[in-house]
Amino acid sequence: MPKILKPQARVIYNDFDNYTEALQYIDDINVLRELLLKQLIDIEKGSKIPKSLKPKIIKNPSLKIKKRYY
């Protein structure tokens, strides 16, 4: 928006939370979301995940997060 209003202005953008880097991983995050949704398909929306299912989700090798995005 600043460049639209003042095209000649020098704009400095801060990226303290590594947002730009996180954008590179959107595809990986979406795959992870799909895998989680498949695990939780039978759980009613808004309800807690049963204690019996939590270890299965955590130990699932396909759900391992390689890098922390935040």
Secondary structure, DSSP 4 states (H G I P E B T S, - for coil): -HHHH-TTS------TT-HHHHHTTHHHHHHHHHHHHHHTTTSPTTSPPPTTTHHHHHH-GGG--SS---
